[in-house]
């Protein structure tokens, strides 16, 4: 089952994707509320959604193509409370990302261990100890914070390169979507295609800039896939400029293409008590296998990014926008 969130003015709805239609649900206006209802009743999320489905349908084509008053929202949020959404990610989970990071920091990939960066070493540790037997704990992956729900952009929304940034580049990934139950148990409610988006030029200056390079907006969707298969997931990422395709890459994600198991990634995220606060939503990006930046593409205002994974519904599209250059320092007022 795949779900979308849509909005028309102040009215919000949740709908089941039934191509080429959307089946509108009653009684809930968000996936957050729908998932909370499933937790409170002890039912499966898909079961609750099925029970709430109405006979009202909408044209998915019209909404997706912008010919309707209804607009797509991110497939998960906390309406009116963006601070309850926590967005993070894991890097160095795919061979491609490790090679590109290595090349970024030594000027070219190298098999010589004396030229191996800390990033490549961490990838190798993951390959050796990132897939422990069931119930056991493997080595910790790289982890980074992106922001709260205020940075989450809807499908077709702008991904902004802020005035203080040096660049902005797509990162086509799958994101896990989680809700913390009242007893502190993390529940994975689904997965979605995502564009993690970060500043690779700033990161290339020094790998210690990684944390700051990730503090950018991002996008997921348009669809939330309940009980998504995440073993071997094929995908495509494309960049369009003035309507022309300027870059395209076939990509693969999923556990068979990663050095860490999903269970290990989830353990090392939710082992922290701060990540198990009741009522919080977590969006966690699982890593990218290819970047246009690694092949010399620099995104600019007006470019359109497209990310699509098999089994994850329609493509996630976003437009790149650039902010005004920041020329004056941010001032802090002092209380007296």
N, C-alpha and C positions, 0 to 999 in steps of 0.2 A: 504494500500500500504506500502511496505517495500523497503528501499533503502540501497545500499552499496556504498562505495567508494573503488576503486581499483587502483593499480599502477603497471606499468611494466617499470622499469628503470626510465626515466624522464617523461614518459607518464602517465597521470592520467585520469580516467573516473568515471562517476557516472552511476549506473545501477539499474534497477528495478528488484526485486527478483520475478521470475516466475518459481518456482521449477519445474525441477532441473536446470533451465537455469537462466542466468542473461541477461536482455534486456538492451543493452547499449544506453545511451542518447547521443545526439549530442549537440554541442554548449556550454556545461558547463563541467567544469572539477572538480567541487566541489559542495557539497550540499550547502555550504555557498553561492556560486554564484547562484545556483538554487533557494534558498530561497529569495535572494535579487531580483531576477527576478520576483518572485511571488509578492513580496511587491510592486515593481515598476509598475506592470501591474494590480494589484488588483485582481489577480486570485488566486484560491486555489493552494496550492503546488502540490497536486496530479494531478490537471488539467494540470499544466505546465509540470510536469514530463511526463504525458501521451502524450502531444503534441510533446515532444522532443525525445520520444522513437523511435529507429530505428529498422530495421530488423536484425541488427547485434546481435548475441547472443554468450555467453560464457558459458562454463560448470562450474556451481557453485561447483560441486563435485571436479573437478580438482583444482580449486583455493583454496577451503576450505581445501583440503587434501595436499596442497603444491606440486601438480604435474603440476603446470603451472607457466609461467613467471610472471603472474599477481598475486599480493599479496593484501590481504585485508588491508585497512587502517581503523582507527577509522571512524565511520560513520558521524562525523562532525569534522572540523578543519578550520583554516584560513591559507591556504597555504602561507608559507613564513613569516607569522606574528603570531607566537604563543602567543605573548603578548596580542592579541585581544581576546583570549579565557580565560575565568574566570571560575575556577572549585571550587565548594563549596558543602556543604551538610547540612543535618538536621539529628540530632540524636534523640534518645528517642521517636521515633514515633511509635514503635511496642512494644507490651508487652514483647516479648522475649528479645529485646535489653535492655529494662529497667531492667528486672530481672537479666540479666547477668552483667550489669553495677553495680547494687546494690550488687550482690554477689562479684564482683571484689573489691569493696571498703569497705565492712564490713566483708568479709570473709565468707559470706553465706547469702542467701536471708532471709529476716525477715519481718513478718507482723506487728511487733511492731514499731509504729511510732517513738518511741524514738531512734530506730536503723535505721530509714529511712534516706538515704543519700539525698543530694540536687538533685542528678540525679533522684531519684525516686519521689521526690516531684515535680520536673519539669514535669515528665511524668504524674503525677496525675493532675497537673494544665492543661495539654493538654487534658486529658480525660474529664475534667470538662468544659473547655472553648476553646477547639481547633477546634470546629466544629460550628462556628456561622451561623446564618441564612444568606441567600444570601444578599450580599451588606454590611453586617456588619463585624466588625473587631474582631477577636478572640485573644486569648493570643499568645504572641510570642513564637515560638519553640526554641530549641537549634539550633545554627547555627555555622558552622565552615568553614574555608577557607582551600583549599588544595594546590592551585597553579595555574599557567597559563598553556597554552597549551603545554609547553615543558615537562610536567610530564605525558601527556596522551600517553598511549601505545596502539599499534594496537592489534587486536585479534591475538593470538599466540605469542605476544611479551613478553619479560621478565618483570616481576614485581620484582624490585630490593629491597633487604634489604640492605640499605647503611651501610658502615663500622662503622658509628657512632650510628646506630640503635641497639636496644635491641631485636627486633623481627620484624616480618612481618606477618600479617594475613589477610585472605580474608574477605570481607564483601560483600555478594551477595545482590545487590540492583537494583532498577530501577532508571534511571536518566532521568530527564527532560532536553530537549535541547531547548534553546531559542535564538532568534535573536532580537536585538533592532533596530526598524525602524528609519528612518531619523528624525521622529518627537518625538522620545524618547519612543514610545510605545513598551512594551515587547510582543513578539509573541512566543508562544510555537509552534515549528515546528515539534516536535515529541518526542518520548521517546525511550530509548534503555536499554537493559540489561547492568549491570555494575558490576565491582569488585572494590570497593572503596579502599580497602587495607590500613591498618594502623598498628601502633606499639602498641599492646595491653599490652605488658610487661611494656613499658615506662609509658603508661597511668595508669596502675594498681598501680604504685608507689605513685601516687597522682592524683586525678581527675583534678587538675589544669594543669597537663601535657597534657590534651586532645588536646589543640590547636597544640602543637608541635608534638604530635603523629600522627596527620593527614597530616603533611607535607611530604607526600610520593607520589610515582607515583600511577597510577590507569589505568583502562582500561574500555572501553565501546564497545558494538557492539555484533556481527559484523553488525547488521542491525539497521537502524533507522526506527521506526514504526510511520508512519504519522497517526494522529488521533487515537492513541492507547487507548484501553479501560483500565481504571485504577480503576475499582471498586473492583474486587476480582480476584487477579492474583496468580495462583499457580506456583510454581517453584521448582527446584532442585538445590542443590549445592553439588559438589563432590570434593574430594581430592584424587589424584592418586600419588603413590610413587613407582618408578621403575616399572610402568605399572600396579600395583595392586591398587584396590580401598581400601583406608584406612579409609575413612569417607564419609558419605552421609547423607543429611538431606532434607526432604520435607519442603518447606517453602511457606508462603503466604504473599503477599503484596497487595497494593491497598487500597483505602479509607476505605473499610469495615473492614480492619485489622489494621487500624491506629487510633491514637487518635487525629490527626489533619486532616482537609480536605485539599485537594490539593489546593483549592482556598486560604485557610489561609496560607499555606506554601508559595505560590507564592506571596501573598500580602506582607508578612514579608521579603521576599527577595528583591522584587522590590520597596518597599516603599522608599528605599535609592536612592537618585538621582544619586549617583555614579554608581549604578547598572542599570542605564537607559541611558547610553551613546550610541549614534547612532553608528551602525556598530559593536558593541561588541556581542560576543557569550557567552552564559552562559550554563554551564553543572552543574546541581544541583542534587546530590544524595538524594533520598527520605527516606533513612533509611533501616536498616537491621533487620531481625527478628531472626536470628540465626548465631552463629559464631563457627567455629571448635575450636577456642581458648577456648571457654567456656566449652568444653568437653575434654580439656587436650591435644589437638593437637597442636604441635609446627611445623610450616612449615620450611622446609630446602631446600637448593639448589637442583634443579632438580624436585621438586614436581610440579605437574600440577593441577591447579585449573580449575573447570568447573562450569559455572553459566548458567542456562537456565530457562526462564519463558514462560509459555504457551502464544501463540499469538505474541511472540517477535522474532520468527525465530530460527535460529541455535544457538547452544551453544557458549558461550564466553569462550575460553580456553586461559590460560596463564601459563607460566612456571616461577617458583620462582628462582631468582638468588641472590647471596650474593656478596657484595662488599668487597674489601680489608679492613681489620680493620684500623680505623683511629687512628694513634699513635701520630701525631703531630698536634698542634693547627693551625687553619687557621689564617694566618697573614694578616693584613691589612697594605697597604702602606700609608704613610702619605705624602701628598702634601706639598711642602714648597715654 
